[in-house]
Amino acid sequence: MTDYHDLVKQTLMTVSDSSARIYRQTYDAWEEWCNLRGIDPIEFYPSNVSNFLSSNYDTRVTRQRKLSAIRSLARYDALDHTDPS
């Protein structure tokens, strides 16, 4: 079982400092949104992500930025961290 906070920490280490600050904001908002709904933040189901993105009156650019951050998190979670290659 992946710990969400460890996943966030590891993912943020893969991006630049300026991106990490922006991604961190998205990850905090995602976690809060999930917690309020009783959803595990590791559940990157399309319906969860779509509902999260549409839950605020964000601009299209902001929604795309948030989606990119969540995709990075989900992509890192999907990696096989036991394979050194």
N, C-alpha and C positions, 0 to 999 in steps of 0.2 A: 504494500500500500504506500503510495506516494504521499508525503506530507506537503501540503500546499505551500507552506512558508519556505521549505527547503527548495521546492520547485521554483518559486519566485526568485529566491536568492541565486540559484544556479543560472536561471534564464537571464537575470539582470547582468550577470558577469559576461554574457556573450554579446552585449550591445555597448555602444559608446556611453559615456557619462551623461551627455545631454539626452540621449534616448532613454537611458535608464530612469532618469527623473520623470519623464513623461509616462513611461511604461509603468512605473511604480504607482503613479496616480490612478491609472486604469486598473491595475491589479488590486489596489485598495478598494476602489469603487465596485469592482466585480465581486470581491470577497464580501463586502457589506451587503450588496444586492442579494447574493446567494444566501447569506446568513439570515436575512430578513424573511426569506422564503423557504427556509429549511432545506436548501440545496447544498450538496457538497461542492465546493468551488472547483474540484477536480473534474466535475461532470460537464465537460465541454460539448454537450449535445447542441446541435444546431438550434433547436427550439429555445434552449436556455440562453444561448448567446444572442439570438435574434431578439428575444424578449428583453434582455439586458440593454441591448443597443437602442431599442425603441422606447425604453422606460424614461428617457429624458428628452428634452427639446434641444438636442445637440444639432449642430450643423452637419451636413453631409461629410465634410472633411473630418470633423471630430469623430463621427461614427466610424469612418474608415480608419482613422488612427487607432481607435479603441479595438476595432476588429483586428488590425495588424498586430497589436500587442497581445491580444488573446490567442491569435494564431501562433505567435512565437512561443507562448507558454505551452500550448497544446502540442506543438511540434517538438519542443524539448522534452515534454512528458512522454512522447511516443518513442523517443530514441532508446535503443538498447544500451544502457550504461555499463553493462557487463562486458561488452565486446570492445576491446581496445582499439580496433580499427575504426 
